């Protein structure tokens, strides 16, 4: 069977499986099959959280970013896992004991006001919408390859599919569908990694292959990679910082506390049976997520090496000469995967020196000896442009793996992107129709009206996200990182103070959230445009220099926003009315696990 | 449970969380970022130790931390008779 047929085969098979399970689970719901009162086992719940969690950013985008950022990409690896430690110790057990269904419910009760709820919902909407833009970027990449169309057409088709998927219900909230999705994603991610690790290091376990020897050469994989990228003028793989230590510190912190502030993850902890299960669920979730996250660095480094090996034969030799005539790949002989990705526009070649060969190096390097060698060899600039978001999907093709593996990866990538995008759209629509319109503006709205308002909200969000997905503020994982920063600077501090401080009042929480997210939005929009709309950047107001606060990039600024949030909250709290006694008592009460009962509505 | 014992429980709980978060901070922010260049001087079979912490080691420790925390805090809950069975 051809690769293309394998792709259709797996995509149809896996989506048939999800839908099948969803229908089966719904039919059986009367038989206590899906127990809403919280009978989900921590292992099952952990797997469902893992499926919710692993979006296009983790699955499609992250390894590509790590491949090109090297050590600097560690911010994603540590940042998107370490947050679970915060969740398990600081939030999950207490939110469970608190016994509400959703994050706005928590704010309504703990901060005893409509105003605090409205601000929380607003923060939730801004973070979720940004998150969807990142997902749409990923959806575009997956669909363009899957259907062999341009990236633009891919995003437009993806937009329509995501919308209908979400309206249909997105198969969210059905734990067993998510378990199936997790399994498909993890198999799709690890199988090619196992093949590739075995191919190029002889060790079939990717996590170990990363530290093994490289092919026929005498070097270790990472040593080889360092020498190859350095030889071509790129930054050393294992040591190059993402901008600076300060920037990496704040980037990681922003992702970690953002993890503990994102409503679609937190919600899952409200519905387990016991407080101790809430803690344990976080552990299992991280364990399942870590299967992908520890495979990622191996995928990243091996993909980067394979890419270089494809276009320059010297990669495979000990002390090979990259600039020797004949080592660069002849364009006409390029492998099929390059042709496939050229159609999408995400990979392109420009023959600057008209020799019919592909020269791939860093022409902007400060290393003069490399520039001299390149000039002597007749190279006139880098000729190959590879979008980082294609690396994971192209990886099995680059390694010449069989068609069925490629089909499997395509199915996994689509599942990751579609499920998270649909889940977020559902969260947005319920926040707008239920919490904002029905809860505050028009309490007498009919159920039908609520549903309609939700759908209009979904349609507008998906259109907006697709428009920005066409001109994304960053690669998928970068955009998602901004979403985390927004959640980190607004929701996490308010949640944490709501649990650990008996004296935090509504005024403090509101001031904190507004200050935190306001600061973060101004900093991000100054760099990336007002609501990411191209051409509306206003860096000029701040002297025109990017990263003007301690050299921290906008993707990482959420951690600073969180600090501002805490500070503003404490200052305002001390200037305003004391928290009511019954609220203080409630906060005292959630400290002790016993007697948590079932999750309560409002 | 009387007030004193409840306060004692909460204090011990906060202490446990404190220890867990110290290790959390050490493996990621300290070993993986702040002193990474120094740790990279230590190489085991071609692997730079700082790079290992940043890309693999910290994640493994995070998992262990959560399960250890669950175990310790369950024992605490049992001791103070607040564990749900």
Interface residues (C-beta under 8 A of the other chain):
Chain A: X66 X71 X74 X77 X78 X81 X82 X84 X85 X86 X88 X89 X90 X207 X210 X211 X219 X220 X221 X222 X223 X238 X239 X245 X248 X249 X252 X253 X274 X275 X276 X279 X280 X282 X283 X286 X287 X290 X293 X294 X297 X591 X592 X593 X594 X595 X596
Chain B: X1 X6 X9 X10 X13 X17 X20 X21 X24 X28 X29 X32 X33 X34 X36 X37 X40 X45 X46 X47 X48 X51 X52 X54 X55 X56 X58 X59 X60 X62 X63 X65 X66 X67 X69 X70 X73 X74 X77 X81 X82 X83 X84
